[in-house]
Amino acid sequence: MKYYLDTEFLEGKQKERFPISLFRKETPNTIDLISIGIVCEDGRELYLISKDFNLKEAWNREWIRANVLEPIYSELLKRRGVYEKTYHWGLSEPFSYKSMKYLLKCYGKTNNQIKSEVLKFTLDPNDEFYNWHLGTSDEYFDVISKDDQIRPEFYAYYADYDWVVFCWLFGNMINLPKGFPMYCRDLKQVFDETADTFTTKELTDFEFGEGFMSHDVYAPLNYMKVDYTKSDIFKRHKDYPKQENEHSAIYDARWNKKLHEFLISAKKE
């Protein structure tokens, strides 16, 4: 079973959260999960927002605040009930650190809760074998180890950090659930490899999207000496999926699925 995932995360050094002091040290480089989106090939979707990441650190990084936190804030506002809309001060304010903190407290999930949701979503959609007390079921894993239709396959675009932050939900690599692969298939690599199976002439003979002219490729390649790769040309294909709401984990996960479907259909026989 194919699963397409994307995450938003906070990376780099952070100020220690404790002790509360002016002399807090910086942590080593790390990655904190902010949100995760997973789309299954059968159409099911999972979208979860963590409340365990260092909000203060994320808030102080302008790009993350504008491109990741503010869209999440808008999404979480839609989950308010009538009482909260009417009476709660924390939800009547514009986008602010205080109101963001409140919404995450109400609607965010701990990473442990996210782990449980991911297990349930990827391993046993019908709850036939799932054991909430153990978190996994040996009987179920005995089944999926022999059944390629059930065993999970994970796909992501530029997958390195997404896969690390995903695996960290379970602890060390050895703690990944039985039946999970220890690698993620990188759709960027699949895209480049697919593009390389075509000649430049074959790529430019495709039906390209609006605004594409043959001289867009041939003129730069032959006269302007711009270094257009085959992947650059391949992206101009009329069926190449367009991204919407970039930096939203669930939208990007949906796009990953569309990209893989495009690559399968365009693959050279």
Secondary structure, 3 states (H helix, E strand, C coil): CEEEEEEEEEEECCECCCCCCCCCCECCCEEEEEEEEEEECCCCEEEEEECCCCHHHHHCCHHHHHHHHHHHHHHHHCCCCHHHHHHCHHHCCCCCHHHHHHHHHHHCECHHHHHHHHHHHHHCCCCCCCCCCCCCCHHHHHHHCCCCCCCCEEEECCCHHHHHHHHHHHCCHHHCCCCCCCCCEEHHHHHHHHHHCCCHHHHHCCCECCCCCHHHHHHHHHHHCCCCCHHHHHCCECCCCCCCCCCCHHHHHHHHHHHHHHHHHHCCC
